[in-house]
């Protein structure tokens, strides 16, 4: 009986040790963000890819139908507090709703609301608020005495006050950047694309600086659940309107076109930076696509 108790204690201590070791192991990022995680023991090959999805391209327009734009849903969900935005696709630092709205504000918004704190401290935007202005030159060569009110001019020619804050419409947010893992599952001998994050981007043609401007990134797993729960998130089938699909199904079926713009590398460079031209970057993007298909084909050959 005593030996049985000792054996039980030994087994219990071993099980507890294994449990503690398992808990200390860091949580896999892919498993945390994946809709359908693949067991790491079954992964034969994995490559981290970034793709650029232009919603104005004809093949992608079903995600951008009027009043059902994917960008519209993302913005509305953030404002409603049911979708968490992140600073970038690392999905670590969260954005508040106010910070998210600020990123959607147009660069050419005018008025005091568009001035930075440093500009306000320097006195910009405070014209007309100083009481001493009545004792200074009125702009026509005459000076008013202190304490006397300046003559009020007619304001028939005054321009209407511009809106202090202007924001981009969802229809203008036409770029989605997709971060995903290309995984070859050795158990099923198949290539899978495991989307990790979506990044909403203002295209360069809409920005004052002439560069793409990232707004926020979203965990695809969260977006996927919201797609499923909202029947209005439809991939619009203009060829057969009885065959509209939920956007979640459209992403699962890869019913979009998004070229590869970056593959994971030590210097974190885009293909165009590595190969020094847009043309070479595009060619390498196509070669990467072909290479992935060949690797899947070779799994079946062997």
C-alpha positions as CSV (number, residue, x, y, z in Angstrom):
1,X,0.0,0.0,0.0
2,X,2.9,2.3,0.9
3,X,4.6,1.6,-2.4
4,X,1.4,2.3,-4.3
5,X,1.1,5.7,-2.7
6,X,4.7,6.5,-3.5
7,X,4.1,5.5,-7.1
8,X,1.1,7.7,-7.2
9,X,3.1,10.7,-5.9
10,X,5.8,10.2,-8.5
11,X,3.3,10.1,-11.4
12,X,1.5,13.1,-10.0
13,X,4.8,15.1,-9.8
14,X,5.7,14.2,-13.4
15,X,2.4,15.2,-14.7
16,X,2.5,18.5,-12.8
17,X,6.0,19.1,-14.2
18,X,4.9,18.5,-17.7
19,X,1.9,20.9,-17.2
20,X,4.2,23.6,-15.9
21,X,6.5,23.2,-18.8
22,X,3.6,23.5,-21.2
23,X,2.4,26.6,-19.6
24,X,5.8,28.3,-19.8
25,X,6.0,27.7,-23.5
26,X,5.1,31.0,-25.3
27,X,1.8,31.2,-27.2
28,X,2.3,30.8,-30.9
29,X,1.3,34.0,-32.8
30,X,-0.1,32.1,-35.7
31,X,-2.3,30.0,-33.5
32,X,-3.6,33.1,-31.7
33,X,-4.6,34.9,-34.9
34,X,-5.5,32.0,-37.1
35,X,-9.1,31.2,-38.0
36,X,-8.1,27.5,-38.5
37,X,-4.7,26.9,-36.9
38,X,-2.5,24.1,-38.2
39,X,-0.6,21.9,-35.7
40,X,3.1,23.0,-35.9
41,X,4.1,19.3,-36.0
42,X,2.4,19.1,-39.4
43,X,3.9,22.2,-41.0
44,X,6.4,21.2,-43.7
45,X,7.0,24.7,-45.0
46,X,5.9,28.2,-43.9
47,X,6.5,31.7,-45.4
48,X,5.2,35.0,-44.1
49,X,3.7,37.0,-47.0
50,X,2.3,40.5,-47.4
51,X,-0.2,41.2,-50.2
52,X,-1.7,44.4,-51.6
53,X,-5.4,44.3,-52.5
54,X,-6.6,47.2,-54.6
55,X,-10.4,47.3,-54.2
56,X,-10.8,49.3,-57.4
57,X,-9.6,46.4,-59.5
58,X,-12.4,44.7,-61.3
59,X,-11.9,41.3,-59.7
60,X,-12.0,42.9,-56.2
61,X,-15.0,45.2,-56.8
62,X,-17.4,42.7,-55.3
63,X,-15.8,43.6,-51.9
64,X,-16.4,47.2,-52.7
65,X,-20.1,47.4,-53.8
66,X,-22.0,50.6,-53.0
67,X,-23.0,50.8,-49.3
68,X,-21.4,47.4,-48.7
69,X,-17.8,48.4,-48.9
70,X,-15.5,46.3,-46.7
71,X,-13.8,49.5,-45.5
72,X,-17.2,50.9,-44.4
73,X,-17.8,47.9,-42.2
74,X,-14.3,48.1,-40.6
75,X,-14.8,51.8,-39.8
76,X,-18.3,51.3,-38.4
77,X,-17.2,48.4,-36.2
78,X,-14.4,50.4,-34.7
79,X,-16.7,53.3,-34.0
80,X,-19.2,51.0,-32.4
81,X,-16.5,49.5,-30.2
82,X,-16.8,45.9,-31.4
83,X,-13.6,45.7,-33.4
84,X,-10.2,46.5,-32.0
85,X,-7.8,48.6,-34.2
86,X,-4.0,48.2,-33.9
87,X,-1.2,50.5,-34.8
88,X,0.3,48.0,-37.2
89,X,0.0,44.3,-38.3
90,X,2.1,43.1,-35.4
91,X,-1.2,43.4,-33.5
92,X,0.4,44.5,-30.2
93,X,-0.3,48.2,-29.7
94,X,-4.0,49.1,-29.7
95,X,-5.6,52.3,-30.9
96,X,-8.3,54.2,-29.2
97,X,-11.4,55.2,-31.2
98,X,-10.2,58.8,-31.0
99,X,-6.8,57.9,-32.4
100,X,-8.4,55.9,-35.1
101,X,-10.6,58.8,-36.1
102,X,-7.6,61.1,-36.1
103,X,-5.9,58.9,-38.7
104,X,-8.9,59.2,-40.9
105,X,-8.8,63.0,-40.9
106,X,-7.8,64.6,-44.2
107,X,-4.4,66.3,-44.3
108,X,-5.9,69.5,-45.8
109,X,-8.5,70.1,-43.1
110,X,-8.3,73.8,-42.2
111,X,-9.2,75.8,-39.2
112,X,-8.0,75.7,-35.6
113,X,-9.0,72.1,-35.3
114,X,-6.3,71.1,-37.8
115,X,-3.5,73.0,-35.9
116,X,-1.0,71.1,-33.7
117,X,-0.4,72.1,-30.1
118,X,2.9,73.7,-31.0
119,X,1.3,75.8,-33.7
120,X,-1.4,76.9,-31.3
121,X,1.2,77.9,-28.8
122,X,3.0,80.0,-31.4
123,X,-0.2,82.0,-31.9
124,X,-1.5,80.5,-35.1
125,X,-5.3,80.4,-35.3
126,X,-5.7,83.1,-32.6
127,X,-6.1,86.0,-34.9
128,X,-8.9,88.3,-33.8
129,X,-9.0,87.0,-30.3
130,X,-6.5,89.5,-28.8
131,X,-8.3,92.6,-27.2
132,X,-5.2,94.7,-28.0
133,X,-5.9,94.3,-31.7
134,X,-8.2,97.3,-31.5
135,X,-5.3,99.6,-30.6
136,X,-3.2,98.5,-33.6
137,X,-3.0,99.1,-37.3
138,X,-6.3,98.1,-38.9
139,X,-4.5,97.2,-42.2
140,X,-5.5,100.5,-43.9
141,X,-2.9,102.8,-42.4
142,X,-5.0,104.0,-39.5
143,X,-4.5,103.2,-35.8
144,X,-7.2,102.9,-33.3
145,X,-6.7,104.2,-29.8
146,X,-6.7,101.8,-26.9
147,X,-10.2,101.3,-25.5
148,X,-12.0,102.4,-28.7
149,X,-13.7,99.8,-30.8
150,X,-12.6,99.3,-34.3
151,X,-15.1,100.1,-37.0
152,X,-16.9,97.0,-38.1
153,X,-16.7,96.3,-41.8
154,X,-19.4,94.7,-43.9
155,X,-19.0,91.0,-44.2
156,X,-20.8,90.6,-47.5
157,X,-17.7,89.3,-49.2
158,X,-16.6,87.0,-46.3
159,X,-16.1,83.4,-47.3
160,X,-18.1,80.8,-45.5
161,X,-16.4,79.1,-42.5
162,X,-14.8,75.9,-43.7
163,X,-15.4,72.7,-41.9
164,X,-12.7,72.3,-39.3
165,X,-12.4,68.5,-39.6
166,X,-12.9,66.5,-42.9
167,X,-12.6,62.8,-42.9
168,X,-12.1,60.2,-45.7
169,X,-15.2,58.4,-46.9
170,X,-15.1,54.6,-46.9
171,X,-15.2,54.6,-50.7
172,X,-11.8,56.4,-50.7
173,X,-10.2,53.7,-48.5
174,X,-9.5,51.4,-51.4
175,X,-6.4,49.6,-50.3
176,X,-6.3,46.5,-48.0
177,X,-2.9,45.0,-47.1
178,X,-3.1,41.3,-46.2
179,X,-0.6,39.7,-43.9
180,X,-0.7,35.9,-44.1
181,X,1.3,32.7,-43.8
182,X,1.7,30.3,-46.7
183,X,1.8,26.9,-45.1
184,X,2.3,23.4,-46.6
185,X,0.7,20.8,-44.4
186,X,2.6,17.6,-44.7
187,X,-0.2,15.5,-43.3
188,X,-2.7,16.6,-46.0
189,X,0.0,17.5,-48.7
190,X,-1.7,20.8,-49.3
191,X,-0.9,24.5,-49.5
192,X,-2.9,26.7,-47.2
193,X,-3.0,30.5,-46.9
194,X,-3.6,31.5,-43.2
195,X,-4.5,35.2,-43.0
196,X,-3.3,36.9,-39.9
197,X,-4.2,40.6,-40.2
198,X,-5.8,43.1,-42.5
199,X,-4.5,46.7,-42.7
200,X,-6.7,49.5,-44.0
201,X,-4.7,52.0,-46.1
202,X,-5.5,55.4,-47.7
203,X,-4.1,55.3,-51.2
204,X,-1.3,57.6,-52.2
205,X,-3.5,59.4,-54.7
206,X,-5.7,60.6,-51.8
207,X,-2.9,61.9,-49.5
208,X,-1.2,65.3,-49.6
209,X,2.3,63.7,-49.3
210,X,1.7,61.3,-52.2
211,X,2.4,58.2,-50.2
212,X,0.2,55.4,-48.9
213,X,-1.0,56.1,-45.4
214,X,-1.9,53.2,-43.1
215,X,-4.9,53.8,-41.0
216,X,-5.0,50.7,-38.7
217,X,-4.6,47.0,-38.7
218,X,-7.1,44.4,-37.5
219,X,-6.8,40.8,-36.3
220,X,-8.4,38.8,-39.2
221,X,-9.8,36.3,-36.7
222,X,-11.9,39.1,-35.2
223,X,-13.0,40.5,-38.6
224,X,-13.9,37.0,-39.8
225,X,-16.3,36.5,-36.8
226,X,-18.0,39.8,-37.6
227,X,-18.3,38.9,-41.3
228,X,-20.1,35.7,-40.2
229,X,-22.5,37.5,-37.9
230,X,-23.5,40.2,-40.4
231,X,-25.6,39.1,-43.4
232,X,-25.0,42.5,-45.0
233,X,-21.3,41.7,-45.5
234,X,-21.8,40.3,-49.0
235,X,-19.4,39.6,-51.8
236,X,-21.5,41.0,-54.6
237,X,-21.9,38.6,-57.6
238,X,-23.0,40.8,-60.5
239,X,-23.0,37.8,-62.8
240,X,-25.6,35.9,-60.8
241,X,-27.3,37.8,-58.0
242,X,-28.7,34.7,-56.4
243,X,-25.1,33.7,-55.7
244,X,-23.9,36.5,-53.4
245,X,-21.6,35.2,-50.8
246,X,-20.6,36.3,-47.3
247,X,-17.2,38.1,-47.3
248,X,-15.8,35.4,-44.9
249,X,-16.6,32.7,-47.6
250,X,-15.1,34.9,-50.3
251,X,-11.8,35.2,-48.4
252,X,-11.8,31.4,-47.7
253,X,-12.3,30.7,-51.4
254,X,-9.6,33.3,-52.3
255,X,-12.0,35.2,-54.6
256,X,-9.8,38.2,-54.7
257,X,-6.6,39.3,-56.4
258,X,-3.7,40.6,-54.3
259,X,-0.2,40.6,-55.5
260,X,2.7,39.8,-53.1
261,X,4.6,42.9,-52.1
262,X,6.8,41.4,-49.4
263,X,8.1,38.1,-48.2
264,X,9.6,37.7,-44.7
265,X,13.3,38.6,-44.8
266,X,16.0,39.7,-42.3
267,X,16.0,43.3,-43.5
268,X,12.2,43.6,-43.6
269,X,12.4,45.0,-47.1
270,X,9.7,45.1,-49.8
271,X,10.3,43.3,-53.1
272,X,10.6,46.6,-54.9
273,X,13.4,47.6,-52.5
274,X,15.3,44.4,-52.8
275,X,15.2,44.3,-56.6
276,X,15.4,48.1,-57.1
277,X,12.5,48.6,-59.5
278,X,8.7,48.2,-59.6
279,X,9.1,45.9,-62.7
280,X,11.5,43.5,-61.1
281,X,9.5,43.5,-57.9
282,X,6.4,42.5,-59.9
283,X,8.2,39.7,-61.7
284,X,9.5,38.4,-58.4
285,X,6.0,38.5,-57.0
286,X,4.8,36.3,-59.8
287,X,7.8,33.9,-59.3
288,X,7.0,33.5,-55.7
289,X,3.4,32.5,-56.5
290,X,4.7,29.9,-59.0
291,X,7.2,28.6,-56.5
292,X,4.5,28.0,-53.9
293,X,2.4,26.1,-56.4
294,X,5.5,24.0,-57.5
295,X,6.2,23.1,-53.8
296,X,2.6,21.9,-53.4
297,X,2.9,19.9,-56.6
298,X,6.2,18.3,-55.5
299,X,4.5,17.0,-52.3
300,X,2.1,15.0,-54.4
301,X,4.8,13.8,-56.8
302,X,6.8,12.3,-53.9
